[in-house]
Structure formats: structure tokens, C-alpha cells
Amino acid sequence: MKKLLVLNLCFLSLIPLKSIAQSEIETKAISGAKLICNCTKTSLSKNSIDVVKLAEIYKSYNTNKKLLSKYNSDVQKINNKINLNYSTIESDIYACRSQFTQKYKSYLKNREFLSRIETIINNNPYTAGPKLIKTLAN
């Protein structure tokens, strides 16, 4: 009976540790995604991409599941600027990823961390928006 009680206490003491670990992973994933998203937004803005319009198009498309005709010319303008500045934007993003890798190296083998960060990045207008613009422009 005492052994069972001791085992139960040991098990119960592990639950908060797991919750703390999950909370830490969640916090780090949000922080890492924010680094990548903000860095991408900065690069786009620095290269004359209208990030406000990009976010507006991205949100509108995801809400309506189609491109509204009022955005046709904006999509073409943004696509042309992305094409014109592609190598500079990619270089900036590569530097961001390098910084991210160094800062979050200890989490890169954690599936929960990677899954959470992927979800955030894939739903951010600055990291997912340029790909959407490319698709819509074609």
C-alpha cells in the first residue's frame, strides 16, 4: 500500500514538470516564430514591398477563399517587386534563419516545438503571403 502511495505521489509530481516543459516549448516556439516573421516582414519592407497591402490581401484571401478583383493590380505589383528583389530578400531571410538556428538550436529536434513554429509561420501574412502572391499572380 505504501509503495502504491509513493508511486502515485511520484507520478503526480511529474505532471507539473511536463506542463512546465510544454509551456516552455510553447513560449520558445512563439518567440522563434516571431523572430522569423518579424525578420521576414522587415526584409520585405526594406525591399519596397507594401507589407500592409500584403497582409490585407493575405487575410482577405484566407477569409473569402478567393482573390477579390480589387486586389488584382496589387498582387501584380507585389509580385513584380518580389521578383525584382528576390535575391536580396532571400539573403535577408537566410540571415534570419541562421540567427534563429543559433538561438534555438537546443529545440530543433523537438517535434512539438517544430510543429508549433510551423503552424505559426504558415499562418503569418509576412512569411506565407509572398508564396500566396506568387500563386495568385500566375
N, CA, C and O atoms as CSV, one atom per row, in Angstrom:
chain,resi,resn,atom,element,x,y,z
A,1,MET,N,N,0.820,-1.189,0.000
A,1,MET,CA,C,0.000,0.000,0.000
A,1,MET,C,C,0.865,1.256,0.000
A,1,MET,O,O,0.596,2.208,-0.732
A,2,LYS,N,N,1.921,1.246,0.840
A,2,LYS,CA,C,2.810,2.401,0.895
A,2,LYS,C,C,3.524,2.596,-0.436
A,2,LYS,O,O,3.731,3.725,-0.882
A,3,LYS,N,N,3.901,1.475,-1.073
A,3,LYS,CA,C,4.578,1.570,-2.368
A,3,LYS,C,C,3.658,2.215,-3.404
A,3,LYS,O,O,4.092,3.042,-4.206
A,4,LEU,N,N,2.410,1.835,-3.376
A,4,LEU,CA,C,1.438,2.401,-4.305
A,4,LEU,C,C,1.269,3.900,-4.060
A,4,LEU,O,O,1.194,4.682,-5.007
A,5,LEU,N,N,1.212,4.290,-2.814
A,5,LEU,CA,C,1.088,5.698,-2.462
A,5,LEU,C,C,2.318,6.477,-2.920
A,5,LEU,O,O,2.192,7.573,-3.464
A,6,VAL,N,N,3.491,5.919,-2.704
A,6,VAL,CA,C,4.737,6.564,-3.125
A,6,VAL,C,C,4.770,6.688,-4.645
A,6,VAL,O,O,5.158,7.729,-5.174
A,7,LEU,N,N,4.366,5.629,-5.352
A,7,LEU,CA,C,4.333,5.680,-6.815
A,7,LEU,C,C,3.348,6.733,-7.312
A,7,LEU,O,O,3.638,7.468,-8.257
A,8,ASN,N,N,2.190,6.800,-6.673
A,8,ASN,CA,C,1.203,7.817,-7.054
A,8,ASN,C,C,1.742,9.222,-6.827
A,8,ASN,O,O,1.558,10.098,-7.672
A,9,LEU,N,N,2.397,9.443,-5.712
A,9,LEU,CA,C,2.980,10.758,-5.431
A,9,LEU,C,C,4.066,11.104,-6.442
A,9,LEU,O,O,4.162,12.244,-6.895
A,10,CYS,N,N,4.878,10.121,-6.790
A,10,CYS,CA,C,5.920,10.341,-7.798
A,10,CYS,C,C,5.295,10.700,-9.143
A,10,CYS,O,O,5.751,11.618,-9.825
A,11,PHE,N,N,4.263,9.977,-9.509
A,11,PHE,CA,C,3.585,10.237,-10.782
A,11,PHE,C,C,2.967,11.632,-10.788
A,11,PHE,O,O,3.108,12.374,-11.761
A,12,LEU,N,N,2.291,11.981,-9.713
A,12,LEU,CA,C,1.657,13.296,-9.627
A,12,LEU,C,C,2.681,14.425,-9.647
A,12,LEU,O,O,2.404,15.509,-10.160
A,13,SER,N,N,3.844,14.174,-9.097
A,13,SER,CA,C,4.869,15.221,-9.101
A,13,SER,C,C,5.445,15.442,-10.492
A,13,SER,O,O,6.023,16.497,-10.753
A,14,LEU,N,N,5.301,14.473,-11.389
A,14,LEU,CA,C,5.806,14.627,-12.758
A,14,LEU,C,C,4.880,15.465,-13.632
A,14,LEU,O,O,5.337,16.089,-14.589
A,15,ILE,N,N,3.628,15.487,-13.329
A,15,ILE,CA,C,2.656,16.217,-14.158
A,15,ILE,C,C,2.999,17.701,-14.267
A,15,ILE,O,O,3.040,18.227,-15.379
A,16,PRO,N,N,3.244,18.385,-13.173
A,16,PRO,CA,C,3.593,19.801,-13.320
A,16,PRO,C,C,4.884,20.011,-14.114
A,16,PRO,O,O,5.000,20.988,-14.855
A,17,LEU,N,N,5.845,19.115,-13.968
A,17,LEU,CA,C,7.086,19.254,-14.725
A,17,LEU,C,C,6.817,19.159,-16.219
A,17,LEU,O,O,7.391,19.908,-17.010
A,18,LYS,N,N,5.938,18.232,-16.604
A,18,LYS,CA,C,5.593,18.097,-18.017
A,18,LYS,C,C,4.884,19.355,-18.501
A,18,LYS,O,O,5.152,19.845,-19.598
A,19,SER,N,N,3.979,19.874,-17.678
A,19,SER,CA,C,3.266,21.101,-18.038
A,19,SER,C,C,4.226,22.269,-18.170
A,19,SER,O,O,4.095,23.090,-19.077
A,20,ILE,N,N,5.184,22.342,-17.271
A,20,ILE,CA,C,6.188,23.406,-17.336
A,20,ILE,C,C,7.019,23.252,-18.598
A,20,ILE,O,O,7.301,24.238,-19.280
A,21,ALA,N,N,7.413,22.030,-18.916
A,21,ALA,CA,C,8.209,21.790,-20.124
A,21,ALA,C,C,7.413,22.149,-21.370
A,21,ALA,O,O,7.953,22.763,-22.290
A,22,GLN,N,N,6.131,21.773,-21.415
A,22,GLN,CA,C,5.289,22.109,-22.565
A,22,GLN,C,C,5.114,23.617,-22.675
A,22,GLN,O,O,5.134,24.176,-23.772
A,23,SER,N,N,4.943,24.264,-21.540
A,23,SER,CA,C,4.788,25.713,-21.526
A,23,SER,C,C,6.059,26.391,-22.039
A,23,SER,O,O,5.990,27.367,-22.786
A,24,GLU,N,N,7.204,25.875,-21.640
A,24,GLU,CA,C,8.480,26.430,-22.102
A,24,GLU,C,C,8.629,26.233,-23.609
A,24,GLU,O,O,9.065,27.144,-24.313
A,25,ILE,N,N,8.276,25.066,-24.100
A,25,ILE,CA,C,8.362,24.783,-25.538
A,25,ILE,C,C,7.428,25.710,-26.308
A,25,ILE,O,O,7.807,26.258,-27.343
A,26,GLU,N,N,6.222,25.883,-25.811
A,26,GLU,CA,C,5.250,26.781,-26.445
A,26,GLU,C,C,5.797,28.212,-26.492
A,26,GLU,O,O,5.724,28.879,-27.524
A,27,THR,N,N,6.339,28.669,-25.377
A,27,THR,CA,C,6.903,30.022,-25.301
A,27,THR,C,C,8.059,30.186,-26.274
A,27,THR,O,O,8.148,31.199,-26.969
A,28,LYS,N,N,8.934,29.210,-26.328
A,28,LYS,CA,C,10.084,29.275,-27.241
A,28,LYS,C,C,9.635,29.217,-28.696
A,28,LYS,O,O,10.203,29.904,-29.545
A,29,ALA,N,N,8.630,28.410,-28.991
A,29,ALA,CA,C,8.120,28.318,-30.368
A,29,ALA,C,C,7.518,29.650,-30.805
A,29,ALA,O,O,7.754,30.106,-31.923
A,30,ILE,N,N,6.754,30.261,-29.937
A,30,ILE,CA,C,6.159,31.563,-30.253
A,30,ILE,C,C,7.251,32.604,-30.453
A,30,ILE,O,O,7.196,33.407,-31.384
A,31,SER,N,N,8.229,32.584,-29.583
A,31,SER,CA,C,9.346,33.525,-29.689
A,31,SER,C,C,10.150,33.305,-30.973
A,31,SER,O,O,10.519,34.264,-31.651
A,32,GLY,N,N,10.415,32.057,-31.300
A,32,GLY,CA,C,11.163,31.732,-32.518
A,32,GLY,C,C,10.402,32.104,-33.775
A,32,GLY,O,O,10.977,32.640,-34.722
A,33,ALA,N,N,9.115,31.821,-33.784
A,33,ALA,CA,C,8.280,32.175,-34.940
A,33,ALA,C,C,8.206,33.687,-35.097
A,33,ALA,O,O,8.241,34.209,-36.212
A,34,LYS,N,N,8.105,34.377,-33.979
A,34,LYS,CA,C,8.057,35.843,-34.016
A,34,LYS,C,C,9.348,36.402,-34.617
A,34,LYS,O,O,9.312,37.351,-35.399
A,35,LEU,N,N,10.472,35.818,-34.253
A,35,LEU,CA,C,11.760,36.237,-34.813
A,35,LEU,C,C,11.755,36.086,-36.331
A,35,LEU,O,O,12.122,37.017,-37.048
A,36,ILE,N,N,11.349,34.940,-36.813
A,36,ILE,CA,C,11.334,34.680,-38.261
A,36,ILE,C,C,10.323,35.583,-38.969
A,36,ILE,O,O,10.632,36.162,-40.010
A,37,CYS,N,N,9.135,35.702,-38.417
A,37,CYS,CA,C,8.086,36.513,-39.052
A,37,CYS,C,C,8.466,37.992,-39.094
A,37,CYS,O,O,8.301,38.648,-40.122
A,38,ASN,N,N,8.972,38.513,-37.982
A,38,ASN,CA,C,9.371,39.921,-37.948
A,38,ASN,C,C,10.552,40.198,-38.862
A,38,ASN,O,O,10.606,41.235,-39.523
A,39,CYS,N,N,11.485,39.277,-38.896
A,39,CYS,CA,C,12.654,39.422,-39.761
A,39,CYS,C,C,12.232,39.413,-41.232
A,39,CYS,O,O,12.745,40.192,-42.035
A,40,THR,N,N,11.311,38.540,-41.574
A,40,THR,CA,C,10.800,38.467,-42.946
A,40,THR,C,C,10.052,39.747,-43.297
A,40,THR,O,O,10.232,40.296,-44.383
A,41,LYS,N,N,9.222,40.216,-42.389
A,41,LYS,CA,C,8.478,41.458,-42.616
A,41,LYS,C,C,9.443,42.622,-42.832
A,41,LYS,O,O,9.240,43.435,-43.734
A,42,THR,N,N,10.479,42.707,-42.020
A,42,THR,CA,C,11.476,43.769,-42.153
A,42,THR,C,C,12.160,43.706,-43.505
A,42,THR,O,O,12.352,44.735,-44.152
A,43,SER,N,N,12.529,42.513,-43.938
A,43,SER,CA,C,13.184,42.352,-45.236
A,43,SER,C,C,12.264,42.769,-46.377
A,43,SER,O,O,12.688,43.465,-47.299
A,44,LEU,N,N,11.017,42.347,-46.313
A,44,LEU,CA,C,10.058,42.713,-47.356
A,44,LEU,C,C,9.883,44.231,-47.410
A,44,LEU,O,O,9.906,44.829,-48.486
A,45,SER,N,N,9.712,44.834,-46.259
A,45,SER,CA,C,9.523,46.276,-46.177
A,45,SER,C,C,10.755,47.024,-46.688
A,45,SER,O,O,10.640,48.003,-47.425
A,46,LYS,N,N,11.918,46.553,-46.289
A,46,LYS,CA,C,13.185,47.161,-46.722
A,46,LYS,C,C,13.337,47.103,-48.243
A,46,LYS,O,O,14.000,47.952,-48.840
A,47,ASN,N,N,12.727,46.110,-48.856
A,47,ASN,CA,C,12.809,45.929,-50.307
A,47,ASN,C,C,11.570,46.460,-51.035
A,47,ASN,O,O,11.200,45.968,-52.101
A,48,SER,N,N,10.945,47.463,-50.441
A,48,SER,CA,C,9.830,48.206,-51.050
A,48,SER,C,C,8.571,47.385,-51.298
A,48,SER,O,O,7.775,47.718,-52.177
A,49,ILE,N,N,8.387,46.324,-50.535
A,49,ILE,CA,C,7.146,45.552,-50.618
A,49,ILE,C,C,6.160,46.197,-49.642
A,49,ILE,O,O,6.500,46.430,-48.482
A,50,ASP,N,N,4.968,46.479,-50.096
A,50,ASP,CA,C,3.939,47.070,-49.242
A,50,ASP,C,C,3.401,45.972,-48.317
A,50,ASP,O,O,2.497,45.222,-48.685
A,51,VAL,N,N,3.974,45.893,-47.110
A,51,VAL,CA,C,3.613,44.811,-46.187
A,51,VAL,C,C,2.191,44.965,-45.647
A,51,VAL,O,O,1.555,43.976,-45.282
A,52,VAL,N,N,1.699,46.185,-45.596
A,52,VAL,CA,C,0.317,46.404,-45.153
A,52,VAL,C,C,-0.643,45.819,-46.188
A,52,VAL,O,O,-1.601,45.129,-45.840
A,53,LYS,N,N,-0.379,46.099,-47.448
A,53,LYS,CA,C,-1.223,45.582,-48.536
A,53,LYS,C,C,-1.075,44.059,-48.638
A,53,LYS,O,O,-2.055,43.353,-48.879
A,54,LEU,N,N,0.140,43.560,-48.457
A,54,LEU,CA,C,0.380,42.115,-48.477
A,54,LEU,C,C,-0.473,41.424,-47.415
A,54,LEU,O,O,-1.133,40.424,-47.697
A,55,ALA,N,N,-0.457,41.955,-46.202
A,55,ALA,CA,C,-1.249,41.375,-45.109
A,55,ALA,C,C,-2.744,41.474,-45.405
A,55,ALA,O,O,-3.505,40.554,-45.105
A,56,GLU,N,N,-3.156,42.584,-45.990
A,56,GLU,CA,C,-4.568,42.777,-46.340
A,56,GLU,C,C,-5.024,41.743,-47.374
A,56,GLU,O,O,-6.097,41.155,-47.240
A,57,ILE,N,N,-4.209,41.530,-48.395
A,57,ILE,CA,C,-4.532,40.540,-49.433
A,57,ILE,C,C,-4.568,39.136,-48.831
A,57,ILE,O,O,-5.483,38.357,-49.096
A,58,TYR,N,N,-3.563,38.829,-48.023
A,58,TYR,CA,C,-3.468,37.512,-47.386
A,58,TYR,C,C,-4.715,37.223,-46.542
A,58,TYR,O,O,-5.323,36.159,-46.656
A,59,LYS,N,N,-5.080,38.179,-45.703
A,59,LYS,CA,C,-6.240,37.986,-44.825
A,59,LYS,C,C,-7.535,37.893,-45.626
A,59,LYS,O,O,-8.401,37.072,-45.323
A,60,SER,N,N,-7.664,38.726,-46.637
A,60,SER,CA,C,-8.858,38.696,-47.485
A,60,SER,C,C,-8.979,37.356,-48.209
A,60,SER,O,O,-10.059,36.766,-48.258
A,61,TYR,N,N,-7.876,36.885,-48.764
A,61,TYR,CA,C,-7.901,35.616,-49.492
A,61,TYR,C,C,-8.267,34.456,-48.559
A,61,TYR,O,O,-9.068,33.593,-48.919
A,62,ASN,N,N,-7.686,34.443,-47.379
A,62,ASN,CA,C,-7.977,33.358,-46.436
A,62,ASN,C,C,-9.409,33.421,-45.910
A,62,ASN,O,O,-9.996,32.389,-45.586
A,63,THR,N,N,-9.966,34.605,-45.824
A,63,THR,CA,C,-11.354,34.756,-45.377
A,63,THR,C,C,-12.337,34.369,-46.475
A,63,THR,O,O,-13.297,33.637,-46.232
A,64,ASN,N,N,-12.090,34.866,-47.685
A,64,ASN,CA,C,-13.028,34.677,-48.804
A,64,ASN,C,C,-12.746,33.440,-49.650
A,64,ASN,O,O,-13.579,33.029,-50.458
A,65,LYS,N,N,-11.576,32.853,-49.464
A,65,LYS,CA,C,-11.141,31.675,-50.240
A,65,LYS,C,C,-11.019,31.970,-51.734
A,65,LYS,O,O,-11.039,31.063,-52.566
A,66,LYS,N,N,-10.892,33.244,-52.050
A,66,LYS,CA,C,-10.651,33.657,-53.434
A,66,LYS,C,C,-10.063,35.064,-53.410
A,66,LYS,O,O,-10.184,35.789,-52.423
A,67,LEU,N,N,-9.427,35.432,-54.514
A,67,LEU,CA,C,-8.869,36.772,-54.640
A,67,LEU,C,C,-9.964,37.728,-55.099
A,67,LEU,O,O,-10.599,37.513,-56.131
A,68,LEU,N,N,-10.172,38.765,-54.335
A,68,LEU,CA,C,-11.136,39.781,-54.738
A,68,LEU,C,C,-10.535,40.600,-55.875
A,68,LEU,O,O,-9.340,40.895,-55.869
A,69,SER,N,N,-11.353,40.959,-56.836
A,69,SER,CA,C,-10.860,41.655,-58.035
A,69,SER,C,C,-10.166,42.973,-57.710
A,69,SER,O,O,-9.288,43.410,-58.454
A,70,LYS,N,N,-10.547,43.604,-56.615
A,70,LYS,CA,C,-9.914,44.877,-56.256
A,70,LYS,C,C,-8.421,44.721,-55.933
A,70,LYS,O,O,-7.690,45.711,-55.896
A,71,TYR,N,N,-7.969,43.482,-55.698
A,71,TYR,CA,C,-6.563,43.242,-55.369
A,71,TYR,C,C,-5.721,42.789,-56.564
A,71,TYR,O,O,-4.515,42.592,-56.417
A,72,ASN,N,N,-6.320,42.621,-57.727
A,72,ASN,CA,C,-5.572,42.112,-58.885
A,72,ASN,C,C,-4.315,42.923,-59.187
A,72,ASN,O,O,-3.236,42.354,-59.350
A,73,SER,N,N,-4.445,44.232,-59.262
A,73,SER,CA,C,-3.272,45.055,-59.595
A,73,SER,C,C,-2.254,45.054,-58.461
A,73,SER,O,O,-1.049,45.088,-58.711
A,74,ASP,N,N,-2.727,45.015,-57.216
A,74,ASP,CA,C,-1.809,44.964,-56.068
A,74,ASP,C,C,-1.003,43.671,-56.066
A,74,ASP,O,O,0.189,43.679,-55.759
A,75,VAL,N,N,-1.646,42.570,-56.405
A,75,VAL,CA,C,-0.952,41.277,-56.478
A,75,VAL,C,C,0.163,41.353,-57.513
A,75,VAL,O,O,1.277,40.891,-57.265
A,76,GLN,N,N,-0.133,41.931,-58.663
A,76,GLN,CA,C,0.885,42.043,-59.719
A,76,GLN,C,C,2.038,42.949,-59.289
A,76,GLN,O,O,3.202,42.635,-59.536
A,77,LYS,N,N,1.717,44.069,-58.647
A,77,LYS,CA,C,2.763,44.994,-58.179
A,77,LYS,C,C,3.672,44.315,-57.156
A,77,LYS,O,O,4.897,44.385,-57.256
A,78,ILE,N,N,3.064,43.666,-56.184
A,78,ILE,CA,C,3.851,42.995,-55.139
A,78,ILE,C,C,4.676,41.868,-55.747
A,78,ILE,O,O,5.847,41.703,-55.405
A,79,ASN,N,N,4.081,41.103,-56.632
A,79,ASN,CA,C,4.801,40.011,-57.286
A,79,ASN,C,C,6.007,40.542,-58.068
A,79,ASN,O,O,7.091,39.963,-58.001
A,80,ASN,N,N,5.826,41.623,-58.797
A,80,ASN,CA,C,6.935,42.212,-59.562
A,80,ASN,C,C,8.065,42.671,-58.647
A,80,ASN,O,O,9.239,42.470,-58.959
A,81,LYS,N,N,7.713,43.290,-57.516
A,81,LYS,CA,C,8.744,43.745,-56.571
A,81,LYS,C,C,9.458,42.560,-55.919
A,81,LYS,O,O,10.669,42.601,-55.701
A,82,ILE,N,N,8.710,41.519,-55.614
A,82,ILE,CA,C,9.337,40.315,-55.045
A,82,ILE,C,C,10.315,39.725,-56.057
A,82,ILE,O,O,11.441,39.373,-55.703
A,83,ASN,N,N,9.893,39.617,-57.306
A,83,ASN,CA,C,10.778,39.082,-58.351
A,83,ASN,C,C,12.014,39.947,-58.534
A,83,ASN,O,O,13.120,39.428,-58.687
A,84,LEU,N,N,11.833,41.263,-58.518
A,84,LEU,CA,C,12.937,42.193,-58.718
A,84,LEU,C,C,13.963,42.114,-57.587
A,84,LEU,O,O,15.166,42.218,-57.826
A,85,ASN,N,N,13.490,41.933,-56.371
A,85,ASN,CA,C,14.364,41.939,-55.189
A,85,ASN,C,C,14.549,40.557,-54.570
A,85,ASN,O,O,14.948,40.441,-53.411
A,86,TYR,N,N,14.264,39.523,-55.332
A,86,TYR,CA,C,14.252,38.155,-54.802
A,86,TYR,C,C,15.557,37.780,-54.096
A,86,TYR,O,O,15.526,37.271,-52.976
A,87,SER,N,N,16.686,38.022,-54.732
A,87,SER,CA,C,17.958,37.581,-54.143
A,87,SER,C,C,18.269,38.324,-52.843
A,87,SER,O,O,18.811,37.734,-51.909
A,88,THR,N,N,17.934,39.599,-52.778
A,88,THR,CA,C,18.166,40.364,-51.548
A,88,THR,C,C,17.254,39.868,-50.426
A,88,THR,O,O,17.688,39.700,-49.286
A,89,ILE,N,N,16.000,39.640,-50.762
A,89,ILE,CA,C,15.044,39.141,-49.766
A,89,ILE,C,C,15.489,37.769,-49.259
A,89,ILE,O,O,15.487,37.518,-48.054
A,90,GLU,N,N,15.865,36.893,-50.173
A,90,GLU,CA,C,16.327,35.553,-49.777
A,90,GLU,C,C,17.571,35.627,-48.900
A,90,GLU,O,O,17.702,34.868,-47.940
A,91,SER,N,N,18.470,36.524,-49.223
A,91,SER,CA,C,19.686,36.701,-48.426
A,91,SER,C,C,19.338,37.149,-47.005
A,91,SER,O,O,19.896,36.640,-46.032
A,92,ASP,N,N,18.421,38.097,-46.895
A,92,ASP,CA,C,17.976,38.563,-45.574
A,92,ASP,C,C,17.325,37.434,-44.784
A,92,ASP,O,O,17.595,37.256,-43.597
A,93,ILE,N,N,16.470,36.681,-45.452
A,93,ILE,CA,C,15.766,35.584,-44.782
A,93,ILE,C,C,16.745,34.488,-44.360
A,93,ILE,O,O,16.589,33.888,-43.297
A,94,TYR,N,N,17.747,34.229,-45.188
A,94,TYR,CA,C,18.766,33.245,-44.823
A,94,TYR,C,C,19.500,33.688,-43.556
A,94,TYR,O,O,19.776,32.871,-42.677
A,95,ALA,N,N,19.813,34.973,-43.467
A,95,ALA,CA,C,20.472,35.502,-42.265
A,95,ALA,C,C,19.565,35.343,-41.044
A,95,ALA,O,O,20.034,35.025,-39.951
A,96,CYS,N,N,18.273,35.565,-41.238
A,96,CYS,CA,C,17.301,35.376,-40.145
A,96,CYS,C,C,17.283,33.924,-39.681
A,96,CYS,O,O,17.291,33.635,-38.484
A,97,ARG,N,N,17.260,33.034,-40.641
A,97,ARG,CA,C,17.217,31.603,-40.306
A,97,ARG,C,C,18.481,31.172,-39.582
A,97,ARG,O,O,18.436,30.341,-38.675
A,98,SER,N,N,19.593,31.733,-39.982
A,98,SER,CA,C,20.853,31.423,-39.315
A,98,SER,C,C,20.813,31.902,-37.862
A,98,SER,O,O,21.224,31.185,-36.950
A,99,GLN,N,N,20.320,33.101,-37.666
A,99,GLN,CA,C,20.173,33.650,-36.316
A,99,GLN,C,C,19.211,32.783,-35.499
A,99,GLN,O,O,19.470,32.490,-34.332
A,100,PHE,N,N,18.114,32.381,-36.111
A,100,PHE,CA,C,17.131,31.523,-35.457
A,100,PHE,C,C,17.765,30.193,-35.044
A,100,PHE,O,O,17.585,29.737,-33.915
A,101,THR,N,N,18.504,29.577,-35.965
A,101,THR,CA,C,19.137,28.283,-35.701
A,101,THR,C,C,20.094,28.370,-34.521
A,101,THR,O,O,20.123,27.477,-33.675
A,102,GLN,N,N,20.868,29.433,-34.463
A,102,GLN,CA,C,21.801,29.600,-33.348
A,102,GLN,C,C,21.063,29.790,-32.027
A,102,GLN,O,O,21.441,29.214,-31.007
A,103,LYS,N,N,20.017,30.593,-32.055
A,103,LYS,CA,C,19.296,30.922,-30.825
A,103,LYS,C,C,18.460,29.753,-30.289
A,103,LYS,O,O,18.305,29.604,-29.077
A,104,TYR,N,N,17.922,28.923,-31.193
A,104,TYR,CA,C,17.006,27.854,-30.780
A,104,TYR,C,C,17.547,26.457,-31.081
A,104,TYR,O,O,16.782,25.502,-31.220
A,105,LYS,N,N,18.842,26.349,-31.178
A,105,LYS,CA,C,19.497,25.087,-31.542
A,105,LYS,C,C,19.050,23.918,-30.661
A,105,LYS,O,O,18.823,22.816,-31.161
A,106,SER,N,N,18.925,24.149,-29.379
A,106,SER,CA,C,18.576,23.057,-28.460
A,106,SER,C,C,17.129,22.571,-28.624
A,106,SER,O,O,16.778,21.515,-28.098
A,107,TYR,N,N,16.298,23.311,-29.334
A,107,TYR,CA,C,14.896,22.924,-29.526
A,107,TYR,C,C,14.629,22.317,-30.901
A,107,TYR,O,O,13.528,21.822,-31.145
A,108,LEU,N,N,15.595,22.341,-31.789
A,108,LEU,CA,C,15.351,21.958,-33.178
A,108,LEU,C,C,15.057,20.474,-33.391
A,108,LEU,O,O,14.622,20.085,-34.475
A,109,LYS,N,N,15.285,19.648,-32.388
A,109,LYS,CA,C,14.949,18.225,-32.503
A,109,LYS,C,C,13.635,17.893,-31.797
A,109,LYS,O,O,13.213,16.737,-31.768
A,110,ASN,N,N,13.005,18.897,-31.239
A,110,ASN,CA,C,11.749,18.704,-30.519
A,110,ASN,C,C,10.584,18.859,-31.500
A,110,ASN,O,O,10.347,19.945,-32.029
A,111,ARG,N,N,9.872,17.775,-31.733
A,111,ARG,CA,C,8.773,17.779,-32.718
A,111,ARG,C,C,7.661,18.761,-32.347
A,111,ARG,O,O,7.087,19.417,-33.216
A,112,GLU,N,N,7.371,18.852,-31.076
A,112,GLU,CA,C,6.319,19.773,-30.633
A,112,GLU,C,C,6.713,21.223,-30.951
A,112,GLU,O,O,5.893,22.006,-31.429
A,113,PHE,N,N,7.955,21.560,-30.683
A,113,PHE,CA,C,8.476,22.896,-30.994
A,113,PHE,C,C,8.377,23.168,-32.490
A,113,PHE,O,O,7.874,24.210,-32.909
A,114,LEU,N,N,8.860,22.223,-33.290
A,114,LEU,CA,C,8.855,22.394,-34.749
A,114,LEU,C,C,7.437,22.474,-35.308
A,114,LEU,O,O,7.159,23.279,-36.197
A,115,SER,N,N,6.561,21.654,-34.795
A,115,SER,CA,C,5.172,21.660,-35.251
A,115,SER,C,C,4.497,22.990,-34.926
A,115,SER,O,O,3.799,23.563,-35.763
A,116,ARG,N,N,4.707,23.462,-33.733
A,116,ARG,CA,C,4.092,24.728,-33.298
A,116,ARG,C,C,4.630,25.899,-34.117
A,116,ARG,O,O,3.869,26.764,-34.551
A,117,ILE,N,N,5.920,25.919,-34.320
A,117,ILE,CA,C,6.539,27.014,-35.078
A,117,ILE,C,C,6.078,26.986,-36.534
A,117,ILE,O,O,5.851,28.034,-37.140
A,118,GLU,N,N,5.943,25.787,-37.087
A,118,GLU,CA,C,5.478,25.643,-38.472
A,118,GLU,C,C,4.056,26.186,-38.623
A,118,GLU,O,O,3.746,26.871,-39.597
A,119,THR,N,N,3.209,25.879,-37.664
A,119,THR,CA,C,1.829,26.364,-37.696
A,119,THR,C,C,1.785,27.891,-37.678
A,119,THR,O,O,1.043,28.509,-38.440
A,120,ILE,N,N,2.574,28.479,-36.813
A,120,ILE,CA,C,2.587,29.945,-36.707
A,120,ILE,C,C,3.101,30.572,-38.000
A,120,ILE,O,O,2.493,31.504,-38.526
A,121,ILE,N,N,4.205,30.069,-38.504
A,121,ILE,CA,C,4.820,30.630,-39.714
A,121,ILE,C,C,3.906,30.456,-40.928
A,121,ILE,O,O,3.801,31.358,-41.759
A,122,ASN,N,N,3.254,29.316,-41.031
A,122,ASN,CA,C,2.375,29.055,-42.177
A,122,ASN,C,C,1.076,29.857,-42.139
A,122,ASN,O,O,0.332,29.882,-43.119
A,123,ASN,N,N,0.807,30.501,-41.028
A,123,ASN,CA,C,-0.401,31.317,-40.900
A,123,ASN,C,C,-0.090,32.795,-40.696
A,123,ASN,O,O,-0.955,33.564,-40.277
A,124,ASN,N,N,1.127,33.182,-40.988
A,124,ASN,CA,C,1.537,34.574,-40.853
A,124,ASN,C,C,1.560,35.230,-42.229
A,124,ASN,O,O,2.115,34.656,-43.167
A,125,PRO,N,N,0.976,36.412,-42.376
A,125,PRO,CA,C,0.911,37.044,-43.700
A,125,PRO,C,C,2.272,37.409,-44.293
A,125,PRO,O,O,2.402,37.513,-45.513
A,126,TYR,N,N,3.271,37.601,-43.460
A,126,TYR,CA,C,4.583,38.013,-43.981
A,126,TYR,C,C,5.447,36.828,-44.400
A,126,TYR,O,O,6.281,36.950,-45.297
A,127,THR,N,N,5.247,35.688,-43.754
A,127,THR,CA,C,6.021,34.506,-44.134
A,127,THR,C,C,5.284,33.657,-45.163
A,127,THR,O,O,5.919,33.040,-46.019
A,128,ALA,N,N,3.959,33.615,-45.095
A,128,ALA,CA,C,3.178,32.823,-46.052
A,128,ALA,C,C,2.630,33.666,-47.201
A,128,ALA,O,O,2.290,33.131,-48.257
A,129,GLY,N,N,2.545,34.964,-47.004
A,129,GLY,CA,C,1.987,35.861,-48.008
A,129,GLY,C,C,2.712,35.886,-49.337
A,129,GLY,O,O,2.064,35.812,-50.381
A,130,PRO,N,N,4.052,35.987,-49.341
A,130,PRO,CA,C,4.750,36.017,-50.636
A,130,PRO,C,C,4.482,34.787,-51.506
A,130,PRO,O,O,4.366,34.902,-52.726
A,131,LYS,N,N,4.385,33.625,-50.887
A,131,LYS,CA,C,4.078,32.409,-51.652
A,131,LYS,C,C,2.666,32.498,-52.238
A,131,LYS,O,O,2.437,32.115,-53.385
A,132,LEU,N,N,1.736,33.002,-51.450
A,132,LEU,CA,C,0.369,33.185,-51.932
A,132,LEU,C,C,0.344,34.170,-53.103
A,132,LEU,O,O,-0.346,33.936,-54.096
A,133,ILE,N,N,1.085,35.259,-52.992
A,133,ILE,CA,C,1.150,36.259,-54.068
A,133,ILE,C,C,1.667,35.609,-55.348
A,133,ILE,O,O,1.116,35.830,-56.426
A,134,LYS,N,N,2.725,34.809,-55.229
A,134,LYS,CA,C,3.288,34.109,-56.398
A,134,LYS,C,C,2.228,33.213,-57.043
A,134,LYS,O,O,2.081,33.195,-58.265
A,135,THR,N,N,1.502,32.482,-56.225
A,135,THR,CA,C,0.463,31.584,-56.730
A,135,THR,C,C,-0.650,32.371,-57.419
A,135,THR,O,O,-1.102,32.004,-58.503
A,136,LEU,N,N,-1.081,33.442,-56.789
A,136,LEU,CA,C,-2.174,34.243,-57.345
A,136,LEU,C,C,-1.763,34.993,-58.608
A,136,LEU,O,O,-2.596,35.242,-59.479
A,137,ALA,N,N,-0.503,35.349,-58.711
A,137,ALA,CA,C,-0.023,36.106,-59.873
A,137,ALA,C,C,0.069,35.234,-61.120
A,137,ALA,O,O,0.050,35.747,-62.239
A,138,ASN,N,N,0.167,33.940,-60.935
A,138,ASN,CA,C,0.298,33.028,-62.087
A,138,ASN,C,C,-1.000,32.553,-62.616
A,138,ASN,O,O,-1.032,31.786,-63.577
